[in-house]
């Protein structure tokens, strides 16, 4: 019980408390919370058990990529398994249950698997359950089926109603962060029909987690003003809670809108979910970038979290991740978190920067250890300490929360749904989308831009250019000066951290750790598509959002090739899983 | 496969409104030799590229169309009413 709610701050409505429960435990959150932030505010770090080794797991992200915090909400026919605690919204009386554990989350029998883990490497099932052949159907398969799987679906009929709808527009903007908002504004002012979609409950994207100011106003205030202007335009439609999951031929997009998934008592006359098919003449992808985890031992212990996620919980939800926080970063973005934690009065143990030659000058009080790595994290159901490796010597530090930032991968999945292959860039240390074709453009962090001001300007320019191509007279929207933004230029990625003792996870959801990938290479399954299937890396419901690039980097090092030669696996619809009903 | 199909009568419509019959072949004469009939009934080209097909706008104007599409890029080059291009074999 180390994470807690700060006395002030955040975009939550503290006047409106909401009661909810997790595994029967009563908790209190506020309007504007997600179950994830509510759990953290109540000191609940342990939220699930891992798939294979049943290791205790905590909340890792604050968005769509969440691999650990999957829970079942609702009862009977309304049961909803595998709900991401980071994407759901809190409502009065929400009841949630943890998954993949028996008999309880705190004491899980499956955790015994950890003792056998030396024998449970990649390909264990293929090698072990081969013979006798007659055992497969009657003994092995039922056993494996019982042990595997995530949440359980209900056998009862779903009483909710669902809907589908077509939409037509000149420009579809996907993502409402700085680039998306600016693009919608430029295009909307020209009179073009614009649809702006965002999968989160609120527009603003990364701006909602920012402490930087735009024209002297808080970033969230800027979002509110921009959205107010967009809403005043009759040719602009804004859809939140709507995930664009696929890009199809003829610029047709598929999207799912969660119309009433965030309320306790859905109105019977209104559908609970709506499937959209959008025909757009032009599209602009402003989906941002995903932060990559760092692969050190015990990087899955509850209390270890992505740095941007920790910043979101701190700034948007007013939740401190712990009482003694450490940050392990390979790039400048870790310092933005350090600054925000210090100004919120949270004790910062150290900032561990993998770069010995970093030029960033941190002005805060915290200790900065340059050219160092976190090699292992220790703790059972909560983080207790970390070992920091520097020039061959190891130092132990006490910490109950650790943020990690291994650089950023542009979220280019949609841009590759029609068959184009992503292209590796050494400069940006990530896979980039192929050049724009078929009236499909990119802006913002997905296009490797970083910094709020850059993303605003680029979004505005690309949005205007998109509709100008259709004959609209658009002018590029301009914005006030941004202050206090820490721009993180891409840094050299760190694939291999020295002296790891514990299990270093790459794919959290499918329990794939670094040794599994090395084993795959050793056994001749080093090709990226083979390694994926041999180790199951990137095959879980999160589709490798966090793990793919780390796995490719590791394969590249193990095989002595560059990530460009390894290549990426194929991106196909759907971007995230969704339920379909008729 | 293309998501949107241009129908000469109805304009651009979603693919879901159409039914694909298959290759737009010319029917051999009734007394043609067995080989021609064998080719017509059973043998199909499977090209990577340009392909002519009969499409029925089942949920629209219910006209038979000849759609020329690229099987590799999924692009539709042209679509015309089958009767107007002299191919009336579509219904059989």
Interface residues (C-beta under 8 A of the other chain):
Chain A: X166 X248 X249 X250 X252 X277 X279
Chain B: X1 X2 X3 X4 X12 X14 X74 X75
